[in-house]
């Protein structure tokens, strides 16, 4: 097993000093060697990129981020800088950006907080505190309200059961509680939803949704569509979809980010970068299955230049 190479980076042996040197050369003199930058950034893991950053700073006395900022621009620059962050730091920055200034971009809060594991939520909270000297939960509380605020706060507790056990009786009870909390009395008892959707393991939730279908005769998503609206609806639906099929949820987000006029590059960058070492291969498969077109081809026809090249390199 020892010498079977699973990633392109292990193939040639990772050497932070060599990569730092390559990046320095790519940014020196007239013109920038974008191909070299793409090659290094896309073929390394997040941890390896951290080592390259450190090495770069000790060798050249400069922050790699600052150098790339001065050399690159547009979405290519945004993606390159996103890759230089740890995933938890990058997610923390995206959350802060979503809450800063006038108005809140709730869809970003939903996309990040409703899809992460306990460990990821804890790491994002720590990174947020470190980067902004501020408490993520307090900031989310200050920026949201009502039942939407409550579900996000529940998720921020990082208290989901992550076991594999399914309790059939609990599934039936939860399904009944969700029905009682929902039908005709929404808003009076969102507690049941927070308790179930934010705390049960994914297998258990799938059993609950099945029990709900049998008990009520309709899909839980349909009930949520009918009975809630706005950001609360989006959050509940995201939690349900993620429990059912997380890669499928991200495939759908990617599809929506590129469908129709104009591309939502922010979402495109965020998903490719944050899922790269989590489930990007599965997301690619789901995308193909759902839309009969590969994710690479879709990105290819929707983006251009070095931005396109970097995204495509990250898909491999």
GUTILUM-824525 format. One line per 8 residues: their letters; for each residue x, y, z of C-alpha. Coordinates in nm, 4 decimals, decimal comma. Example, Ala and Ser with C-alpha at 12.3 -4.5 7.8 and 13.67 -1.06 7.14 Angstrom:
# residues 2
AS> 1,2300:-0,4500:0,7800; 1,3670:-0,1060:0,7140 .
***
This chain:
# residues 316
XXXXXXXX> 0,0000:0,0000:0,0000; 0,2833:0,2314:0,0992; 0,3832:0,3373:-0,2484; 0,0467:0,3582:-0,4203; 0,0083:0,7254:-0,5018; -0,3354:0,8624:-0,4408; -0,2777:1,2308:-0,5134; -0,0724:1,4048:-0,7738 .
XXXXXXXX> 0,1243:1,5791:-0,5012; 0,2477:1,2627:-0,3301; 0,3568:1,1409:-0,6726; 0,6476:1,3798:-0,7026; 0,7102:1,4153:-0,3310; 0,5934:1,7362:-0,1659; 0,8627:1,9952:-0,1126; 0,7451:2,3272:0,0333 .
XXXXXXXX> 1,0757:2,5005:-0,0428; 1,0624:2,3975:-0,4067; 0,7020:2,5166:-0,4379; 0,7817:2,8488:-0,2687; 1,0675:2,8986:-0,5113; 0,8447:2,8148:-0,8071; 0,5844:3,0674:-0,6936; 0,8462:3,3341:-0,6363 .
XXXXXXXX> 0,9849:3,2811:-0,9836; 0,6311:3,2947:-1,1283; 0,5782:3,6399:-0,9768; 0,9183:3,7880:-1,0549; 1,0200:4,0141:-1,3398; 0,8009:4,1079:-1,6322; 0,4676:3,9341:-1,6517; 0,3344:3,6623:-1,4290 .
XXXXXXXX> 0,3607:3,2900:-1,4970; -0,0031:3,2028:-1,4210; 0,0386:2,8420:-1,5344; 0,3005:2,7800:-1,2641; 0,0777:2,9379:-0,9982; -0,2175:2,7229:-1,1074; -0,0024:2,4101:-1,1097; 0,1257:2,4591:-0,7537 .
XXXXXXXX> -0,1993:2,5758:-0,5931; -0,4231:2,3138:-0,7517; -0,2054:2,0102:-0,6893; -0,1532:2,0605:-0,3155; -0,3710:1,9997:-0,0126; -0,4805:2,2836:0,2143; -0,2245:2,1750:0,4751; 0,0543:2,1687:0,2192 .
XXXXXXXX> -0,0403:2,5171:0,1015; -0,0030:2,6368:0,4622; 0,3502:2,4976:0,4660; 0,4287:2,6704:0,1361; 0,3065:3,0022:0,2812; 0,5327:2,9668:0,5857; 0,8289:2,8656:0,3735; 0,7675:3,1555:0,1371 .
XXXXXXXX> 0,7666:3,4053:0,4206; 1,0841:3,2739:0,5842; 1,2641:3,2549:0,2495; 1,1565:3,5821:0,0880; 1,0439:3,7892:0,3862; 0,7070:3,8565:0,2264; 0,3531:3,7254:0,2647; 0,2605:3,5048:-0,0294 .
XXXXXXXX> -0,0954:3,6442:-0,0197; 0,0297:4,0006:-0,0622; 0,2501:3,9018:-0,3542; -0,0335:3,7199:-0,5305; -0,2698:4,0111:-0,4630; -0,0345:4,2456:-0,6439; 0,0145:4,0060:-0,9371; -0,3343:3,8653:-0,9960 .
XXXXXXXX> -0,6798:4,0096:-1,0405; -1,0489:3,9301:-1,0608; -1,1924:3,5876:-0,9905; -0,8590:3,4194:-1,0502; -0,7116:3,6218:-0,7639; -1,0139:3,5483:-0,5405; -0,9788:3,1744:-0,5978; -0,6026:3,1725:-0,5450 .
XXXXXXXX> -0,6384:3,3638:-0,2160; -0,9203:3,1344:-0,1032; -0,6879:2,8388:-0,1553; -0,4211:2,9967:0,0661; -0,6586:2,9964:0,3623; -0,7350:2,6938:0,5741; -1,0915:2,5833:0,4846; -1,2105:2,6910:0,8318 .
XXXXXXXX> -1,0556:3,0374:0,7902; -1,1992:3,0795:0,4447; -1,5481:2,9823:0,5660; -1,5115:3,2233:0,8584; -1,4191:3,5043:0,6167; -1,7173:3,4238:0,3973; -1,9496:3,4355:0,6996; -1,8041:3,7649:0,8155 .
XXXXXXXX> -1,8389:3,9118:0,4668; -2,2015:3,7939:0,4577; -2,2819:3,9822:0,7792; -2,0691:4,2907:0,7455; -2,2104:4,6231:0,6279; -2,5713:4,6896:0,5366; -2,7902:4,3858:0,4977; -2,6995:4,0229:0,5477 .
XXXXXXXX> -2,6428:3,7615:0,2803; -2,8476:3,4899:0,4487; -2,7917:3,2393:0,1705; -2,4216:3,2218:0,2629; -2,5033:3,1662:0,6310; -2,7371:2,8847:0,5278; -2,4979:2,7251:0,2817; -2,2155:2,7112:0,5359 .
XXXXXXXX> -2,3843:2,6561:0,8727; -2,6448:2,4036:0,7550; -2,3962:2,1726:0,5821; -2,0940:2,1387:0,8097; -1,9922:1,8663:1,0533; -1,9517:1,9377:1,4252; -1,5742:1,9476:1,3858; -1,5979:2,1907:1,0924 .
XXXXXXXX> -1,8361:2,4211:1,2850; -1,6004:2,4242:1,5848; -1,3017:2,5027:1,3621; -1,4921:2,7812:1,1858; -1,5894:2,9333:1,5234; -1,2256:2,9261:1,6367; -1,1010:3,0722:1,3083; -1,3653:3,3476:1,3258 .
XXXXXXXX> -1,2590:3,4425:1,6779; -0,8927:3,4421:1,5739; -0,9390:3,6421:1,2522; -1,1977:3,8974:1,3661; -1,1559:3,8943:1,7426; -1,5291:3,8452:1,7618; -1,7692:3,5685:1,8582; -1,9432:3,4062:1,5603 .
XXXXXXXX> -2,2533:3,3109:1,7570; -2,2978:3,6655:1,8905; -2,2535:3,8100:1,5421; -2,5058:3,5676:1,3921; -2,7521:3,6498:1,6728; -2,7074:4,0199:1,6084; -2,7615:3,9811:1,2359; -3,0613:3,7465:1,2197 .
XXXXXXXX> -3,3940:3,7196:1,3942; -3,6850:3,4969:1,4833; -3,6958:3,1281:1,4048; -3,4198:3,1642:1,1475; -3,1881:3,2915:1,4203; -3,2878:3,0004:1,6450; -3,2025:2,7304:1,3916; -2,8627:2,8878:1,3178 .
XXXXXXXX> -2,7826:2,9146:1,6877; -2,8800:2,5474:1,7316; -2,6415:2,4532:1,4502; -2,3610:2,6637:1,5971; -2,3705:2,4466:1,9111; -2,2119:2,1709:1,6967; -2,4157:1,9211:1,8872; -2,5275:1,6828:1,6135 .
XXXXXXXX> -2,5141:1,3104:1,6844; -2,2675:1,1819:1,4272; -2,3179:0,8120:1,4910; -2,4632:0,5600:1,2487; -2,7386:0,4243:1,4687; -3,1014:0,4410:1,3654; -3,3741:0,4250:1,6262; -3,6993:0,3390:1,4468 .
XXXXXXXX> -3,9195:0,4381:1,7407; -3,7466:0,7745:1,7720; -3,7892:0,8266:1,3965; -4,1658:0,7737:1,4277; -4,1852:0,9980:1,7334; -3,9793:1,2712:1,5634; -4,1934:1,2471:1,2506; -4,5044:1,2904:1,4630 .
XXXXXXXX> -4,3498:1,5831:1,6531; -4,2567:1,7518:1,3261; -4,6085:1,7029:1,1986; -4,7628:1,8412:1,5182; -4,5209:2,1339:1,5185; -4,5899:2,2048:1,1558; -4,9346:2,1461:1,0204; -5,1414:2,4544:1,0658 .
XXXXXXXX> -4,9450:2,5717:1,3673; -4,6154:2,6841:1,2219; -4,4264:2,9361:1,4217; -4,5633:2,8078:1,7503; -4,3258:2,5200:1,7887; -4,0138:2,5496:1,5799; -3,8376:2,3839:1,8720; -3,9198:2,0399:1,7343 .
XXXXXXXX> -3,7567:2,1329:1,4054; -3,4414:2,2689:1,5666; -3,4162:1,9724:1,7980; -3,4558:1,7167:1,5186; -3,2875:1,8820:1,2188; -2,9871:2,0212:1,4067; -2,9192:1,7286:1,6415; -2,9999:1,3906:1,4868 .
XXXXXXXX> -2,7517:1,1977:1,2781; -2,8085:1,1893:0,9020; -2,9117:0,8218:0,8888; -3,1601:0,8824:1,1682; -3,2996:1,1833:0,9810; -3,3479:0,9772:0,6655; -3,5474:0,7276:0,8708; -3,7504:1,0172:1,0156 .
XXXXXXXX> -3,8291:1,1527:0,6681; -3,9463:0,8056:0,5630; -4,1650:0,7786:0,8720; -4,3019:1,1264:0,7949; -4,3893:1,0219:0,4399; -4,5748:0,7162:0,5698; -4,7486:0,9013:0,8533; -4,8525:1,2147:0,6618 .
XXXXXXXX> -4,8588:1,0846:0,3074; -4,6341:1,3588:0,1784; -4,2695:1,4447:0,1627; -4,1255:1,6562:0,4421; -3,9849:1,9000:0,1837; -4,3365:1,9570:0,0527; -4,4616:2,0406:0,4020; -4,1728:2,2815:0,4578 .
XXXXXXXX> -4,2435:2,4479:0,1200; -4,6090:2,4925:0,2111; -4,5748:2,5964:0,5722; -4,2670:2,8189:0,5920; -4,1171:3,0940:0,3833; -3,8050:3,2994:0,3291; -3,4766:3,2178:0,4988; -3,6303:2,9772:0,7484 .
XXXXXXXX> -3,7673:2,7696:0,4618; -3,4266:2,7729:0,2894; -3,2495:2,6657:0,6084; -3,4909:2,3783:0,6804; -3,4779:2,2585:0,3186; -3,0982:2,2718:0,3179; -3,0821:2,0629:0,6354; -3,3208:1,8055:0,4885 .
XXXXXXXX> -3,1393:1,7909:0,1544; -2,8004:1,7664:0,3174; -2,9147:1,4789:0,5380; -3,0479:1,3039:0,2279; -2,7602:1,3735:-0,0064; -2,4994:1,6394:0,0669; -2,3050:1,6085:-0,2625; -2,6382:1,6336:-0,4449 .
XXXXXXXX> -2,7180:1,9546:-0,2596; -2,3855:2,1111:-0,3630; -2,4263:1,9877:-0,7218; -2,7596:2,1710:-0,7365; -2,6072:2,4909:-0,5924; -2,3294:2,4774:-0,8508; -2,5808:2,4250:-1,1292; -2,7878:2,7216:-1,0134 .
XXXXXXXX> -2,4777:2,9399:-0,9859; -2,4120:2,8922:-1,3574; -2,7572:2,8573:-1,5054; -2,9163:3,1423:-1,6981; -2,7669:3,4826:-1,7561; -2,4566:3,5690:-1,5585; -2,2591:3,3438:-1,3315; -2,2527:3,3680:-0,9538 .
XXXXXXXX> -1,8752:3,3336:-0,9300; -1,8684:3,3823:-0,5526; -2,0739:3,0667:-0,4979; -1,8817:2,8777:-0,7634; -1,5471:2,9593:-0,5995; -1,6746:2,8901:-0,2483; -1,8111:2,5448:-0,3259; -1,5171:2,4240:-0,5355 .
XXXXXXXX> -1,2661:2,5460:-0,2749; -1,4467:2,4295:0,0402; -1,5531:2,0885:-0,0949; -1,2234:2,0142:-0,2719; -1,0974:1,7853:0,0039; -1,4392:1,6847:0,1363; -1,6683:1,5459:-0,1315; -1,5902:1,7152:-0,4623 .
XXXXXXXX> -1,5596:1,3847:-0,6498; -1,9058:1,2835:-0,5304; -2,0386:1,6305:-0,6195; -1,9021:1,5847:-0,9743; -2,0764:1,2476:-1,0060; -2,4078:1,3851:-0,8770; -2,3815:1,6813:-1,1137; -2,3375:1,4513:-1,4131 .
XXXXXXXX> -2,6225:1,2284:-1,2996; -2,8629:1,5203:-1,2408; -2,7824:1,7409:-1,5384; -2,6446:1,4983:-1,8006; -2,3457:1,7235:-1,8403; -2,0126:1,7181:-1,6625; -1,9313:1,9862:-1,4081; -1,6044:2,0522:-1,5927 .
XXXXXXXX> -1,7861:2,1199:-1,9223; -2,0347:2,3479:-1,7501; -1,7572:2,5464:-1,5814; -1,5714:2,5540:-1,9113; -1,8583:2,7175:-2,0954; -1,9340:2,9571:-1,8101; -1,5925:3,0932:-1,7166; -1,2790:3,1992:-1,8971 .
XXXXXXXX> -0,9058:3,2618:-1,8775; -0,6916:3,1709:-1,5791; -0,9969:3,1575:-1,3519; -1,1353:2,8765:-1,5669; -0,7995:2,6976:-1,5755; -0,7627:2,7057:-1,1980; -1,1159:2,5775:-1,1335; -1,0710:2,2955:-1,3843 .
XXXX> -0,7371:2,2015:-1,2268; -0,9091:2,1828:-0,8865; -1,1675:1,9386:-1,0230; -0,9080:1,6705:-1,0900 .
***
